[in-house]
Amino acid sequence: MAVKIEIKGPIVSNDTAWFYHYLGWDACCPKDISGKLKEADGGEVILEINSPGGMCSSGYEIYTLLMGYTGKITAHVIV
């Protein structure tokens, strides 16, 4: 069974993501992605991306996590 990872809302730092989550706002940080990839444990991952962008450094960290993942990743960009 594939693990679905939703990347919704702005890309933010690990240190500020809690504020967005506390308010119930969509946001994604590298720590969110890292946790889901560990959960997938090398299995198939489906990304659902609907994000206006955000912090470049956090986005690059997410990119590095995804590129280092050994399992299959399918990305669906939702516009």
Biopython code that builds the backbone (N, CA, C, O; Angstrom):
import numpy as np
from Bio.PDB.StructureBuilder import StructureBuilder

atoms = [
    (1, "MET", "N", (0.847, -1.190, 0.000)),
    (1, "MET", "CA", (0.000, 0.000, 0.000)),
    (1, "MET", "C", (0.887, 1.247, 0.000)),
    (1, "MET", "O", (1.801, 1.372, 0.816)),
    (2, "ALA", "N", (0.612, 2.146, -0.905)),
    (2, "ALA", "CA", (1.398, 3.372, -1.018)),
    (2, "ALA", "C", (1.071, 4.333, 0.120)),
    (2, "ALA", "O", (-0.066, 4.401, 0.587)),
    (3, "VAL", "N", (2.075, 5.066, 0.550)),
    (3, "VAL", "CA", (1.895, 6.101, 1.562)),
    (3, "VAL", "C", (1.669, 7.417, 0.828)),
    (3, "VAL", "O", (2.472, 7.800, -0.022)),
    (4, "LYS", "N", (0.582, 8.110, 1.152)),
    (4, "LYS", "CA", (0.272, 9.396, 0.526)),
    (4, "LYS", "C", (0.835, 10.516, 1.392)),
    (4, "LYS", "O", (0.613, 10.561, 2.602)),
    (5, "ILE", "N", (1.571, 11.424, 0.741)),
    (5, "ILE", "CA", (2.120, 12.593, 1.427)),
    (5, "ILE", "C", (1.510, 13.831, 0.792)),
    (5, "ILE", "O", (1.672, 14.065, -0.406)),
    (6, "GLU", "N", (0.814, 14.620, 1.588)),
    (6, "GLU", "CA", (0.212, 15.852, 1.092)),
    (6, "GLU", "C", (1.132, 17.027, 1.385)),
    (6, "GLU", "O", (1.495, 17.276, 2.535)),
    (7, "ILE", "N", (1.503, 17.740, 0.341)),
    (7, "ILE", "CA", (2.293, 18.957, 0.478)),
    (7, "ILE", "C", (1.365, 20.098, 0.107)),
    (7, "ILE", "O", (1.225, 20.453, -1.063)),
    (8, "LYS", "N", (0.734, 20.664, 1.123)),
    (8, "LYS", "CA", (-0.268, 21.711, 0.901)),
    (8, "LYS", "C", (0.106, 22.962, 1.688)),
    (8, "LYS", "O", (0.649, 22.885, 2.790)),
    (9, "GLY", "N", (-0.192, 24.097, 1.105)),
    (9, "GLY", "CA", (0.116, 25.369, 1.750)),
    (9, "GLY", "C", (1.575, 25.719, 1.554)),
    (9, "GLY", "O", (2.286, 25.049, 0.804)),
    (10, "PRO", "N", (2.021, 26.762, 2.223)),
    (10, "PRO", "CA", (3.402, 27.211, 2.043)),
    (10, "PRO", "C", (4.411, 26.223, 2.618)),
    (10, "PRO", "O", (4.115, 25.482, 3.555)),
    (11, "ILE", "N", (5.608, 26.230, 2.035)),
    (11, "ILE", "CA", (6.730, 25.462, 2.566)),
    (11, "ILE", "C", (7.383, 26.327, 3.639)),
    (11, "ILE", "O", (7.841, 27.434, 3.356)),
    (12, "VAL", "N", (7.423, 25.825, 4.856)),
    (12, "VAL", "CA", (7.937, 26.604, 5.986)),
    (12, "VAL", "C", (9.052, 25.830, 6.691)),
    (12, "VAL", "O", (9.297, 24.661, 6.391)),
    (13, "SER", "N", (9.711, 26.486, 7.614)),
    (13, "SER", "CA", (10.780, 25.831, 8.371)),
    (13, "SER", "C", (10.189, 24.909, 9.437)),
    (13, "SER", "O", (9.024, 25.039, 9.812)),
    (14, "ASN", "N", (11.005, 23.985, 9.912)),
    (14, "ASN", "CA", (10.579, 23.098, 10.993)),
    (14, "ASN", "C", (10.201, 23.886, 12.236)),
    (14, "ASN", "O", (9.301, 23.493, 12.978)),
    (15, "ASP", "N", (10.891, 25.001, 12.462)),
    (15, "ASP", "CA", (10.665, 25.796, 13.676)),
    (15, "ASP", "C", (9.351, 26.570, 13.657)),
    (15, "ASP", "O", (8.824, 26.904, 14.718)),
    (16, "THR", "N", (8.808, 26.865, 12.470)),
    (16, "THR", "CA", (7.573, 27.651, 12.410)),
    (16, "THR", "C", (6.345, 26.822, 12.030)),
    (16, "THR", "O", (5.221, 27.318, 12.122)),
    (17, "ALA", "N", (6.534, 25.592, 11.612)),
    (17, "ALA", "CA", (5.404, 24.761, 11.171)),
    (17, "ALA", "C", (4.368, 24.576, 12.274)),
    (17, "ALA", "O", (3.168, 24.530, 12.001)),
    (18, "TRP", "N", (4.823, 24.471, 13.506)),
    (18, "TRP", "CA", (3.887, 24.243, 14.609)),
    (18, "TRP", "C", (2.827, 25.335, 14.661)),
    (18, "TRP", "O", (1.675, 25.047, 14.984)),
    (19, "PHE", "N", (3.184, 26.582, 14.353)),
    (19, "PHE", "CA", (2.245, 27.706, 14.414)),
    (19, "PHE", "C", (1.125, 27.524, 13.390)),
    (19, "PHE", "O", (-0.050, 27.723, 13.699)),
    (20, "TYR", "N", (1.501, 27.145, 12.170)),
    (20, "TYR", "CA", (0.503, 26.895, 11.133)),
    (20, "TYR", "C", (-0.411, 25.745, 11.535)),
    (20, "TYR", "O", (-1.632, 25.845, 11.404)),
    (21, "HIS", "N", (0.168, 24.667, 12.017)),
    (21, "HIS", "CA", (-0.619, 23.504, 12.420)),
    (21, "HIS", "C", (-1.538, 23.837, 13.608)),
    (21, "HIS", "O", (-2.675, 23.370, 13.671)),
    (22, "TYR", "N", (-1.038, 24.638, 14.534)),
    (22, "TYR", "CA", (-1.827, 25.054, 15.695)),
    (22, "TYR", "C", (-3.080, 25.810, 15.258)),
    (22, "TYR", "O", (-4.163, 25.612, 15.808)),
    (23, "LEU", "N", (-2.914, 26.683, 14.253)),
    (23, "LEU", "CA", (-4.040, 27.479, 13.764)),
    (23, "LEU", "C", (-4.923, 26.719, 12.771)),
    (23, "LEU", "O", (-5.957, 27.225, 12.334)),
    (24, "GLY", "N", (-4.505, 25.497, 12.419)),
    (24, "GLY", "CA", (-5.278, 24.708, 11.475)),
    (24, "GLY", "C", (-5.046, 25.096, 10.023)),
    (24, "GLY", "O", (-5.834, 24.739, 9.148)),
    (25, "TRP", "N", (-3.960, 25.829, 9.763)),
    (25, "TRP", "CA", (-3.620, 26.257, 8.404)),
    (25, "TRP", "C", (-2.765, 25.192, 7.732)),
    (25, "TRP", "O", (-1.997, 24.483, 8.383)),
    (26, "ASP", "N", (-2.914, 25.097, 6.422)),
    (26, "ASP", "CA", (-2.064, 24.190, 5.657)),
    (26, "ASP", "C", (-0.645, 24.739, 5.605)),
    (26, "ASP", "O", (-0.446, 25.937, 5.407)),
    (27, "ALA", "N", (0.319, 23.882, 5.777)),
    (27, "ALA", "CA", (1.744, 24.199, 5.653)),
    (27, "ALA", "C", (2.498, 22.880, 5.650)),
    (27, "ALA", "O", (1.998, 21.860, 6.124)),
    (28, "CYS", "N", (3.699, 22.917, 5.114)),
    (28, "CYS", "CA", (4.516, 21.716, 5.067)),
    (28, "CYS", "C", (5.955, 22.084, 5.399)),
    (28, "CYS", "O", (6.454, 23.125, 4.969)),
    (29, "CYS", "N", (6.611, 21.234, 6.159)),
    (29, "CYS", "CA", (8.009, 21.461, 6.519)),
    (29, "CYS", "C", (8.792, 20.168, 6.282)),
    (29, "CYS", "O", (8.195, 19.101, 6.145)),
    (30, "PRO", "N", (10.107, 20.256, 6.235)),
    (30, "PRO", "CA", (10.924, 19.064, 6.010)),
    (30, "PRO", "C", (10.663, 17.939, 7.016)),
    (30, "PRO", "O", (10.694, 16.762, 6.658)),
    (31, "LYS", "N", (10.410, 18.300, 8.260)),
    (31, "LYS", "CA", (10.157, 17.291, 9.295)),
    (31, "LYS", "C", (8.904, 16.470, 8.974)),
    (31, "LYS", "O", (8.864, 15.270, 9.246)),
    (32, "ASP", "N", (7.880, 17.114, 8.395)),
    (32, "ASP", "CA", (6.663, 16.399, 7.997)),
    (32, "ASP", "C", (6.982, 15.340, 6.947)),
    (32, "ASP", "O", (6.520, 14.203, 7.040)),
    (33, "ILE", "N", (7.773, 15.720, 5.954)),
    (33, "ILE", "CA", (8.122, 14.819, 4.865)),
    (33, "ILE", "C", (9.014, 13.686, 5.375)),
    (33, "ILE", "O", (8.814, 12.524, 5.022)),
    (34, "SER", "N", (9.979, 14.025, 6.191)),
    (34, "SER", "CA", (10.898, 13.027, 6.740)),
    (34, "SER", "C", (10.132, 11.945, 7.502)),
    (34, "SER", "O", (10.413, 10.756, 7.346)),
    (35, "GLY", "N", (9.175, 12.352, 8.314)),
    (35, "GLY", "CA", (8.375, 11.401, 9.090)),
    (35, "GLY", "C", (7.572, 10.464, 8.205)),
    (35, "GLY", "O", (7.499, 9.264, 8.470)),
    (36, "LYS", "N", (6.971, 11.006, 7.158)),
    (36, "LYS", "CA", (6.182, 10.184, 6.240)),
    (36, "LYS", "C", (7.064, 9.226, 5.441)),
    (36, "LYS", "O", (6.661, 8.094, 5.174)),
    (37, "LEU", "N", (8.268, 9.670, 5.056)),
    (37, "LEU", "CA", (9.167, 8.779, 4.328)),
    (37, "LEU", "C", (9.638, 7.629, 5.217)),
    (37, "LEU", "O", (9.798, 6.503, 4.746)),
    (38, "LYS", "N", (9.858, 7.910, 6.488)),
    (38, "LYS", "CA", (10.217, 6.833, 7.428)),
    (38, "LYS", "C", (9.068, 5.847, 7.567)),
    (38, "LYS", "O", (9.279, 4.637, 7.648)),
    (39, "GLU", "N", (7.859, 6.372, 7.593)),
    (39, "GLU", "CA", (6.664, 5.520, 7.673)),
    (39, "GLU", "C", (6.559, 4.617, 6.434)),
    (39, "GLU", "O", (6.186, 3.450, 6.546)),
    (40, "ALA", "N", (6.885, 5.156, 5.265)),
    (40, "ALA", "CA", (6.805, 4.388, 4.015)),
    (40, "ALA", "C", (7.846, 3.277, 3.968)),
    (40, "ALA", "O", (7.611, 2.241, 3.346)),
    (41, "ASP", "N", (8.980, 3.473, 4.609)),
    (41, "ASP", "CA", (10.018, 2.448, 4.770)),
    (41, "ASP", "C", (10.424, 1.774, 3.459)),
    (41, "ASP", "O", (10.482, 0.547, 3.374)),
    (42, "GLY", "N", (10.705, 2.590, 2.440)),
    (42, "GLY", "CA", (11.165, 2.045, 1.162)),
    (42, "GLY", "C", (10.056, 1.656, 0.207)),
    (42, "GLY", "O", (10.321, 1.303, -0.942)),
    (43, "GLY", "N", (8.817, 1.716, 0.668)),
    (43, "GLY", "CA", (7.676, 1.389, -0.190)),
    (43, "GLY", "C", (7.302, 2.557, -1.091)),
    (43, "GLY", "O", (7.960, 3.598, -1.088)),
    (44, "GLU", "N", (6.249, 2.370, -1.853)),
    (44, "GLU", "CA", (5.792, 3.401, -2.790)),
    (44, "GLU", "C", (5.225, 4.606, -2.055)),
    (44, "GLU", "O", (4.540, 4.467, -1.041)),
    (45, "VAL", "N", (5.521, 5.796, -2.584)),
    (45, "VAL", "CA", (5.040, 7.059, -2.024)),
    (45, "VAL", "C", (4.317, 7.829, -3.118)),
    (45, "VAL", "O", (4.793, 7.901, -4.251)),
    (46, "ILE", "N", (3.176, 8.399, -2.783)),
    (46, "ILE", "CA", (2.447, 9.275, -3.697)),
    (46, "ILE", "C", (2.411, 10.664, -3.084)),
    (46, "ILE", "O", (1.875, 10.858, -1.993)),
    (47, "LEU", "N", (2.991, 11.639, -3.799)),
    (47, "LEU", "CA", (2.968, 13.035, -3.357)),
    (47, "LEU", "C", (1.772, 13.735, -3.977)),
    (47, "LEU", "O", (1.529, 13.602, -5.176)),
    (48, "GLU", "N", (1.032, 14.470, -3.185)),
    (48, "GLU", "CA", (-0.010, 15.358, -3.690)),
    (48, "GLU", "C", (0.436, 16.769, -3.347)),
    (48, "GLU", "O", (0.458, 17.158, -2.179)),
    (49, "ILE", "N", (0.790, 17.531, -4.376)),
    (49, "ILE", "CA", (1.396, 18.844, -4.172)),
    (49, "ILE", "C", (0.425, 19.943, -4.585)),
    (49, "ILE", "O", (-0.029, 19.989, -5.728)),
    (50, "ASN", "N", (0.114, 20.825, -3.646)),
    (50, "ASN", "CA", (-0.695, 22.010, -3.899)),
    (50, "ASN", "C", (-0.133, 23.111, -3.000)),
    (50, "ASN", "O", (-0.665, 23.386, -1.924)),
    (51, "SER", "N", (0.939, 23.726, -3.455)),
    (51, "SER", "CA", (1.669, 24.691, -2.635)),
    (51, "SER", "C", (2.040, 25.916, -3.466)),
    (51, "SER", "O", (2.439, 25.791, -4.624)),
    (52, "PRO", "N", (1.905, 27.109, -2.862)),
    (52, "PRO", "CA", (2.316, 28.319, -3.571)),
    (52, "PRO", "C", (3.822, 28.572, -3.490)),
    (52, "PRO", "O", (4.314, 29.553, -4.048)),
    (53, "GLY", "N", (4.552, 27.704, -2.805)),
    (53, "GLY", "CA", (5.996, 27.900, -2.625)),
    (53, "GLY", "C", (6.285, 28.211, -1.171)),
    (53, "GLY", "O", (5.514, 27.844, -0.285)),
    (54, "GLY", "N", (7.391, 28.883, -0.929)),
    (54, "GLY", "CA", (7.745, 29.223, 0.439)),
    (54, "GLY", "C", (9.238, 29.397, 0.601)),
    (54, "GLY", "O", (9.912, 29.950, -0.269)),
    (55, "MET", "N", (9.747, 28.921, 1.720)),
    (55, "MET", "CA", (11.161, 29.086, 2.045)),
    (55, "MET", "C", (12.032, 28.181, 1.171)),
    (55, "MET", "O", (11.851, 26.964, 1.143)),
    (56, "CYS", "N", (12.969, 28.790, 0.469)),
    (56, "CYS", "CA", (13.858, 28.032, -0.429)),
    (56, "CYS", "C", (14.669, 26.982, 0.326)),
    (56, "CYS", "O", (14.811, 25.854, -0.146)),
    (57, "SER", "N", (15.196, 27.338, 1.481)),
    (57, "SER", "CA", (16.046, 26.393, 2.220)),
    (57, "SER", "C", (15.247, 25.170, 2.667)),
    (57, "SER", "O", (15.758, 24.051, 2.625)),
    (58, "SER", "N", (14.015, 25.368, 3.091)),
    (58, "SER", "CA", (13.169, 24.237, 3.490)),
    (58, "SER", "C", (12.757, 23.416, 2.271)),
    (58, "SER", "O", (12.700, 22.188, 2.341)),
    (59, "GLY", "N", (12.470, 24.085, 1.158)),
    (59, "GLY", "CA", (12.134, 23.389, -0.077)),
    (59, "GLY", "C", (13.289, 22.530, -0.565)),
    (59, "GLY", "O", (13.084, 21.408, -1.027)),
    (60, "TYR", "N", (14.495, 23.053, -0.462)),
    (60, "TYR", "CA", (15.660, 22.289, -0.890)),
    (60, "TYR", "C", (15.889, 21.090, 0.031)),
    (60, "TYR", "O", (16.295, 20.023, -0.428)),
    (61, "GLU", "N", (15.635, 21.259, 1.304)),
    (61, "GLU", "CA", (15.770, 20.137, 2.238)),
    (61, "GLU", "C", (14.759, 19.038, 1.895)),
    (61, "GLU", "O", (15.087, 17.853, 1.951)),
    (62, "ILE", "N", (13.538, 19.430, 1.541)),
    (62, "ILE", "CA", (12.516, 18.459, 1.131)),
    (62, "ILE", "C", (12.961, 17.761, -0.155)),
    (62, "ILE", "O", (12.842, 16.542, -0.275)),
    (63, "TYR", "N", (13.467, 18.524, -1.104)),
    (63, "TYR", "CA", (13.975, 17.955, -2.358)),
    (63, "TYR", "C", (15.057, 16.908, -2.078)),
    (63, "TYR", "O", (15.038, 15.825, -2.661)),
    (64, "THR", "N", (15.989, 17.228, -1.194)),
    (64, "THR", "CA", (17.079, 16.311, -0.856)),
    (64, "THR", "C", (16.539, 15.038, -0.210)),
    (64, "THR", "O", (17.022, 13.944, -0.504)),
    (65, "LEU", "N", (15.547, 15.167, 0.665)),
    (65, "LEU", "CA", (14.926, 13.994, 1.281)),
    (65, "LEU", "C", (14.287, 13.097, 0.231)),
    (65, "LEU", "O", (14.446, 11.877, 0.269)),
    (66, "LEU", "N", (13.565, 13.703, -0.707)),
    (66, "LEU", "CA", (12.883, 12.931, -1.736)),
    (66, "LEU", "C", (13.873, 12.262, -2.690)),
    (66, "LEU", "O", (13.676, 11.113, -3.085)),
    (67, "MET", "N", (14.926, 12.972, -3.057)),
    (67, "MET", "CA", (15.917, 12.412, -3.983)),
    (67, "MET", "C", (16.703, 11.272, -3.324)),
    (67, "MET", "O", (17.182, 10.373, -4.015)),
    (68, "GLY", "N", (16.835, 11.303, -2.019)),
    (68, "GLY", "CA", (17.553, 10.255, -1.304)),
    (68, "GLY", "C", (16.697, 9.044, -0.973)),
    (68, "GLY", "O", (17.208, 8.040, -0.476)),
    (69, "TYR", "N", (15.407, 9.128, -1.243)),
    (69, "TYR", "CA", (14.496, 8.027, -0.929)),
    (69, "TYR", "C", (14.687, 6.901, -1.935)),
    (69, "TYR", "O", (14.763, 7.151, -3.138)),
    (70, "THR", "N", (14.766, 5.671, -1.457)),
    (70, "THR", "CA", (15.068, 4.537, -2.331)),
    (70, "THR", "C", (13.838, 3.941, -3.004)),
    (70, "THR", "O", (13.972, 3.228, -3.999)),
    (71, "GLY", "N", (12.654, 4.213, -2.490)),
    (71, "GLY", "CA", (11.437, 3.652, -3.081)),
    (71, "GLY", "C", (10.912, 4.489, -4.232)),
    (71, "GLY", "O", (11.461, 5.541, -4.560)),
    (72, "LYS", "N", (9.844, 4.003, -4.834)),
    (72, "LYS", "CA", (9.204, 4.706, -5.947)),
    (72, "LYS", "C", (8.390, 5.879, -5.429)),
    (72, "LYS", "O", (7.652, 5.756, -4.451)),
    (73, "ILE", "N", (8.535, 7.035, -6.105)),
    (73, "ILE", "CA", (7.769, 8.225, -5.757)),
    (73, "ILE", "C", (7.015, 8.690, -6.988)),
    (73, "ILE", "O", (7.599, 8.864, -8.058)),
    (74, "THR", "N", (5.703, 8.890, -6.831)),
    (74, "THR", "CA", (4.861, 9.446, -7.878)),
    (74, "THR", "C", (4.337, 10.783, -7.367)),
    (74, "THR", "O", (3.836, 10.872, -6.246)),
    (75, "ALA", "N", (4.454, 11.827, -8.198)),
    (75, "ALA", "CA", (4.004, 13.162, -7.790)),
    (75, "ALA", "C", (2.780, 13.575, -8.603)),
    (75, "ALA", "O", (2.766, 13.446, -9.827)),
    (76, "HIS", "N", (1.762, 14.069, -7.918)),
    (76, "HIS", "CA", (0.567, 14.622, -8.540)),
    (76, "HIS", "C", (0.538, 16.092, -8.152)),
    (76, "HIS", "O", (0.393, 16.427, -6.976)),
    (77, "VAL", "N", (0.677, 16.969, -9.140)),
    (77, "VAL", "CA", (0.621, 18.408, -8.871)),
    (77, "VAL", "C", (-0.804, 18.865, -9.105)),
    (77, "VAL", "O", (-1.341, 18.735, -10.205)),
    (78, "ILE", "N", (-1.407, 19.402, -8.062)),
    (78, "ILE", "CA", (-2.795, 19.840, -8.097)),
    (78, "ILE", "C", (-2.821, 21.351, -8.251)),
    (78, "ILE", "O", (-2.263, 22.081, -7.431)),
    (79, "VAL", "N", (-3.466, 21.808, -9.299)),
    (79, "VAL", "CA", (-3.492, 23.263, -9.560)),
    (79, "VAL", "C", (-4.870, 23.791, -9.296)),
    (79, "VAL", "O", (-5.113, 24.987, -9.452)),
]
sb = StructureBuilder()
sb.init_structure("model")
sb.init_model(0)
sb.init_chain("A")
sb.init_seg("    ")
for serial, (resi, resn, name, xyz) in enumerate(atoms, 1):
    if name == "N":
        sb.init_residue(resn, " ", resi, " ")
    sb.init_atom(name, np.array(xyz, "f"), 0.0, 1.0, " ", f" {name:<3s}", serial, name[0])
structure = sb.get_structure()
